[in-house]
Amino acid sequence: MINLAYKDISHSLSKFLITAVSVGVLLGIVIIMIGVYRGMIFDAKVLVDDTKADIWVVQQDTLGPFAQTSRVHEDLKNQIAYQDGIVGAGGITFQTFQMVNRGLDFKVMLVGYDPFGDIEVINKEKLIAGRVIQKQHYEIVVSKKTGYRLGDYITLGRDKFKVVGITKNTVSNGGDYLIFTSLQDAQILQFTYSNERVRSDEQRGIKGSNPHLVNAIVAKVKDGYDPKIVAQNIEDATHKTVFTKSEELHLLLEKVIKKSSKQIGMFTTILIIVSIVIIALIIYTMTLEKIKEISILKLIGISNFTISKMVIQETVVLGILAFISGNVFARLVQGGFPKRIVLDLSDAFSLFIVILIASIFASLFGIYKVVKTDPSSAIGG
């Protein structure tokens, strides 16, 4: 039996392929939007995962440094370190800077930690050049995307820092590049005021700032201990707010990036609906262009079922080709975005199923036109 869909596509192959690629570009944008969402989730987890901390102790009645301002005394780490079930604790600070390097303007998050403490914040698997911080002052580790090289000097505040290490794939929950300094240097940058500010405060009777503050205390739990129970014990003993790692990750996803992820989700849904509508319009238009040929087929005895099957087959082929070209397009442009794009195979497969079902649904418009076509219109028309 002759395959009508194959014959029809072969007859206008170039037009069919151009149409499929055009729809594919739109689907590629859908795939990119899903990748942006996945990238946001991935970025939100990077810093929490890299610290390998099981407990986050923050200012009382706050949601922690990623969602709210949080300040606790650095020496709180000593009290936490002696709690039952804790194997090590350390202070950590976070602050943002706007930087310019070789004409590139970008925002960074500076993470301060004790290089000689119990908590190693820098993931050594992501260290691609140089080393971690080994001095209490004037050393810095930067992300590769900042454009700095080993041995470069960066001015922050009133001091210059030497680049001793370069990392990859290190970003904050907002996608900003991470840079690392010692805790002492970070405290000076964040909690110590300029001379002018100090003089102004003294004139107002305000005492100087306390540099021995951190934004959070992070701790590791011994094997065999339940982090939730340990966290509750620390909260009772210190009167601070304490989160486990899973709670901190949940907080990041639900409080920090929730609105952005919802917005991306809505935009992606709209794009999928638009793609389905466009596929339906294309199939309907293609059917209208062949209305005389369809009339002739019906006149010579070809059933509505056979012709309808041709329409469905063409629609499915169009959807498959559009999906393939969309994936190719998405992967070609993936690296050009300023923030991380995560293209997951499971997302692509789910989208493929949606497009396949939507393509079959869209073919109903063409099938309706086929059924309504009068065979006699082929005579003399």
C-alpha positions in Angstrom: 0.0 0.0 0.0 1.3 3.5 -0.9 2.1 5.6 2.1 0.4 8.9 1.4 2.2 10.8 4.1 5.6 9.7 2.7 4.6 10.7 -0.9 3.2 14.1 0.2 6.3 15.0 2.3 8.7 13.9 -0.5 6.8 16.1 -2.9 7.5 19.2 -0.9 10.4 18.1 1.3 12.3 21.4 1.5 9.2 23.3 2.5 8.3 20.7 5.1 11.8 20.7 6.6 11.9 24.5 6.8 8.6 24.5 8.5 9.8 21.8 11.0 13.0 23.8 11.8 11.0 27.0 12.3 8.8 25.3 14.8 11.9 23.7 16.3 13.4 27.1 17.1 10.4 27.9 19.1 10.6 24.5 20.9 14.3 25.2 21.4 13.4 28.3 23.3 11.0 26.2 25.5 13.9 23.8 26.2 16.2 26.7 27.1 13.6 28.1 29.5 13.3 24.7 31.2 17.1 24.7 31.3 17.1 28.2 32.9 14.8 26.8 35.6 17.0 23.8 36.2 20.0 26.0 36.3 18.5 28.2 39.0 17.9 25.2 41.2 21.4 23.9 40.5 23.0 27.3 41.4 20.9 27.6 44.5 22.4 24.3 45.8 26.1 24.9 44.9 27.3 26.8 47.9 25.3 24.7 50.4 26.6 21.5 48.9 30.2 22.7 48.6 30.5 23.5 52.3 29.4 20.0 53.2 27.9 21.4 56.4 25.0 19.6 58.1 23.9 22.4 60.4 23.4 26.2 59.7 23.1 28.4 62.8 21.8 31.9 62.0 20.5 35.0 63.8 17.4 34.3 65.9 14.1 34.6 64.1 15.6 35.0 60.7 15.7 32.8 57.6 19.5 32.9 57.3 22.0 34.8 55.2 20.5 33.8 51.8 17.1 35.2 52.5 17.6 37.8 55.3 20.3 39.7 57.1 21.9 37.5 59.7 24.6 38.3 62.2 25.9 36.2 65.0 29.1 36.4 67.1 32.0 34.4 65.7 32.9 32.9 69.0 29.6 31.1 69.0 31.4 28.4 66.9 33.2 27.3 70.1 30.0 26.7 72.0 28.6 24.8 69.0 31.7 22.7 68.5 31.3 21.3 72.0 27.7 20.3 71.5 27.0 16.5 71.4 27.1 15.2 67.9 29.2 18.0 66.4 32.5 17.1 64.7 33.5 20.7 63.7 32.1 24.2 63.4 33.2 27.5 61.7 32.0 31.0 60.9 31.2 32.1 57.4 30.3 35.4 55.9 28.7 36.5 52.6 28.7 39.9 50.8 28.3 41.1 47.3 30.6 43.3 45.2 30.3 44.9 41.8 33.6 44.3 40.0 35.2 45.3 36.7 38.0 43.3 35.1 39.5 43.8 31.6 36.3 45.6 30.5 34.0 43.0 31.9 31.5 44.3 34.5 30.1 41.6 36.8 28.7 41.0 40.3 30.3 38.6 42.7 29.5 37.1 46.1 32.5 37.1 48.5 32.6 34.2 50.9 34.8 34.5 54.0 35.8 31.4 55.9 38.6 30.3 58.2 41.2 28.5 56.0 42.6 26.8 59.1 39.3 25.9 60.6 37.1 22.8 60.7 35.0 23.7 57.6 36.5 23.8 54.1 34.2 25.9 52.0 36.1 25.6 48.7 35.3 22.4 46.8 38.7 21.2 45.8 37.2 19.2 42.9 36.2 22.5 41.4 39.7 24.0 41.8 41.2 24.1 38.3 44.3 26.1 39.0 46.4 27.2 41.9 45.5 26.3 45.5 43.1 27.1 48.3 43.8 30.0 50.8 46.7 29.3 53.1 47.2 32.6 54.8 45.0 34.7 57.1 45.4 37.8 54.9 45.5 39.1 51.3 44.9 35.9 49.4 41.8 35.3 47.3 40.4 32.4 45.2 38.2 33.5 42.3 35.8 31.9 39.7 37.2 31.3 36.2 34.4 33.5 34.7 35.7 36.6 36.5 38.6 36.6 34.0 41.3 36.9 36.6 44.5 34.9 36.4 46.8 33.4 39.0 49.1 36.1 40.4 46.7 39.0 39.6 46.0 41.5 42.3 42.4 42.6 43.2 41.6 45.7 45.2 38.8 45.3 47.7 38.2 48.0 50.2 41.6 49.4 51.3 43.6 46.2 50.6 44.9 44.3 47.6 44.4 40.5 47.4 46.6 38.1 45.4 44.8 35.5 43.3 46.1 32.2 44.4 43.4 29.8 43.0 40.8 29.6 40.3 37.6 27.6 40.5 34.9 26.5 38.0 31.1 26.2 38.4 31.1 28.1 41.6 28.2 30.5 41.9 25.8 31.9 44.5 22.1 31.1 44.6 21.5 34.2 42.4 24.0 33.0 39.8 26.8 35.5 40.8 30.4 34.3 40.6 31.9 33.2 43.9 35.2 34.6 45.3 36.8 33.4 48.6 38.9 35.2 51.2 39.9 34.4 54.7 37.3 35.1 57.4 39.4 37.8 58.9 39.7 39.7 55.6 36.0 39.2 54.9 35.1 40.6 58.4 37.2 43.7 57.8 35.5 44.3 54.5 32.0 43.7 55.8 32.0 44.9 59.4 34.8 47.5 59.7 33.9 51.1 58.7 36.0 53.7 57.0 37.9 56.3 59.0 35.4 58.9 58.0 32.5 56.8 59.1 34.2 56.0 62.4 34.8 59.8 63.1 31.2 60.6 62.2 29.9 57.9 64.5 32.1 59.0 67.4 30.7 62.6 67.0 27.3 61.1 67.4 28.3 59.1 70.4 28.2 55.8 68.5 30.8 53.2 69.4 32.9 51.5 66.8 31.7 48.4 64.9 32.4 44.9 66.0 34.4 43.0 63.4 34.1 39.7 65.1 30.7 38.9 63.5 29.7 36.3 60.9 26.6 35.8 58.9 26.2 32.1 60.0 27.9 29.3 61.9 28.1 26.1 59.9 28.8 22.7 61.5 29.3 19.0 60.6 27.4 16.3 62.4 29.2 13.1 63.5 28.2 9.8 61.8 25.3 8.1 63.5 23.7 11.3 64.8 20.4 12.7 63.5 21.0 16.2 62.2 17.5 17.3 63.1 17.9 16.3 66.8 21.4 17.9 66.9 20.0 21.1 65.4 17.2 21.2 67.9 19.7 20.7 70.8 21.8 23.6 69.5 18.8 25.8 69.1 17.7 25.2 72.7 21.3 25.8 74.0 22.1 29.0 71.9 18.7 30.6 71.4 19.6 31.0 67.7 17.7 29.7 64.6 19.2 26.5 63.4 18.6 24.8 60.0 19.7 21.4 58.8 21.2 21.1 55.3 17.9 19.8 53.8 16.0 22.7 55.5 18.5 25.2 54.2 18.1 23.9 50.7 14.3 23.9 51.0 14.5 27.5 52.2 16.6 28.5 49.2 14.1 26.9 46.8 10.9 28.0 48.5 11.9 31.5 49.7 14.7 32.8 47.6 14.0 31.6 44.0 10.4 30.6 44.2 9.0 33.7 42.5 11.6 33.6 39.7 10.9 29.9 39.1 7.2 30.4 39.0 7.6 33.2 36.4 9.8 31.0 34.3 7.3 28.2 34.6 4.5 30.3 33.5 6.5 31.7 30.5 7.5 28.1 29.5 3.8 27.0 29.7 2.8 29.9 27.4 5.5 29.0 24.9 4.4 25.3 24.9 0.8 26.4 24.3 1.9 28.8 21.5 3.9 25.9 19.9 0.9 23.7 19.9 -1.3 26.4 18.3 1.4 27.0 15.7 1.6 23.3 14.9 -2.2 23.1 14.6 -2.3 26.1 12.3 0.5 24.8 10.1 -1.2 21.4 9.7 -4.5 23.1 9.0 -2.9 25.3 6.4 -1.1 22.4 4.8 -4.4 20.5 4.6 -6.1 23.5 2.9 -3.3 23.7 0.4 -4.0 20.0 -0.6 -7.8 20.3 -0.5 -8.2 19.6 -4.3 -5.9 16.6 -4.1 -7.8 15.3 -1.1 -11.1 15.7 -3.0 -9.6 13.7 -5.9 -8.4 11.0 -3.5 -11.9 10.8 -2.0 -13.4 10.8 -5.5 -11.4 7.7 -6.6 -12.5 5.9 -3.4 -9.8 6.6 -0.8 -11.5 6.5 2.6 -11.5 9.3 5.1 -9.6 7.1 7.5 -6.7 6.6 5.1 -6.5 10.4 4.4 -6.9 11.2 8.1 -4.0 8.8 8.8 -1.9 10.7 6.4 -2.6 14.0 8.2 -1.8 12.4 11.6 1.5 10.9 10.2 2.6 14.2 8.8 1.8 16.0 12.0 3.7 13.5 14.1 6.7 13.7 11.7 6.6 17.5 11.9 6.5 17.3 15.7 9.5 14.9 15.8 11.6 16.9 13.4 10.7 20.1 15.2 11.7 18.5 18.5 15.0 17.3 17.2 15.9 20.7 15.6 14.8 22.4 18.8 17.2 20.3 20.9 20.0 21.0 18.4 19.3 24.7 18.6 19.1 24.7 22.4 22.5 23.0 22.7 24.1 25.3 20.2 23.1 28.5 22.1 23.4 27.0 25.6 26.9 28.3 26.2 26.0 31.9 25.2 23.9 32.6 28.3 25.4 34.5 31.3 23.8 32.1 33.8 23.9 28.3 33.9 21.6 26.4 31.6 21.0 22.8 32.6 19.6 20.7 29.8 18.3 17.5 31.4 17.4 14.4 29.3 14.4 13.6 31.4 13.0 17.1 30.7 13.7 16.7 27.0 11.9 13.3 27.0 8.9 14.8 28.9 8.7 17.7 26.4 8.9 15.2 23.6 5.9 13.3 25.0 3.9 16.5 25.4 4.8 17.6 21.8 3.9 14.2 20.4 0.5 14.2 22.1 -0.1 17.9 21.2 0.8 17.2 17.6 -1.8 14.4 17.4 -4.3 16.7 19.0 -3.4 19.5 16.5 -4.0 17.1 13.6 -7.7 17.0 14.5 -8.2 20.4 12.9 -6.8 19.0 9.6 -8.8 15.8 10.0 -12.0 17.8 10.4 -11.3 19.6 7.2 -10.7 16.2 5.4 -14.0 14.8 6.6 -15.9 17.9 5.5 -14.3 18.0 2.0 -16.8 17.3 -0.8 -15.3 14.9 -3.4 -17.3 16.6 -6.1 -15.3 19.8 -5.6 -12.5 18.1 -7.5 -14.5 18.1 -10.7 -13.9 21.1 -12.8 -12.2 23.0 -10.0 
